[in-house]
Amino acid sequence: MRIEAAKRALEEGRTVADAARRVGYGDPVAFRKVFARLTGLTPADYRGRYGPRRLVRA
């Protein structure tokens, strides 16, 4: 449940550290390890893939 909540926070564009704190992880390294083990992506990679898209202007 905590990782699912963290995924939603990352999808909203929260930082990895903020997402970790919001779901109760005091140690960002432990959070990254658990997140990567359960999702197959690091939190930063997940946010890059599923987070808010920024408009690119040419």
Rosetta blueprint (number, residue, H / E / L):
1 M L
2 R H
3 I H
4 E H
5 A H
6 A H
7 K H
8 R H
9 A H
10 L H
11 E H
12 E L
13 G L
14 R L
15 T L
16 V H
17 A H
18 D H
19 A H
20 A H
21 R H
22 R H
23 V L
24 G L
25 Y L
26 G L
27 D L
28 P H
29 V H
30 A H
31 F H
32 R H
33 K H
34 V H
35 F H
36 A H
37 R H
38 L H
39 T H
40 G L
41 L L
42 T L
43 P H
44 A H
45 D H
46 Y H
47 R H
48 G H
49 R H
50 Y H
51 G L
52 P L
53 R L
54 R L
55 L L
56 V L
57 R L
58 A L
